[in-house]
């Protein structure tokens, strides 16, 4: 360092407060926060849909029972017979649905 030397200064612009928030490094954090916030809402939505379906199925069944009773209330034996037929049909449908769900679960587990 005996003689004169030239030096070039490079100035770095100061970053605004919002620029680090838009960087690529922050994407993982944003996805985590979004998942943490969105997951409870998604689960609530799924539960709401299930409840509505159950409520609709129950209402349809009760309407059918009421219809059968209204048609055959003067003949108790025929009314009982029709209600047992409705019960049998309902149980067959539930049993068939349970069997198909069981098959689907077995296929899903074995793949």
Buried (B, 14 or more C-beta within 10 A) or exposed (E): EEEEEEEEEEEEEEEEEEEEEEEEEEEEEEEEEEEEEEEEEEEEEEEEEEEEEEEEEEEEEEEBBEEBEEEBEEEEEEBEEBBEEBEEEEEEEEEEEEEEEEEEEEEEEEE
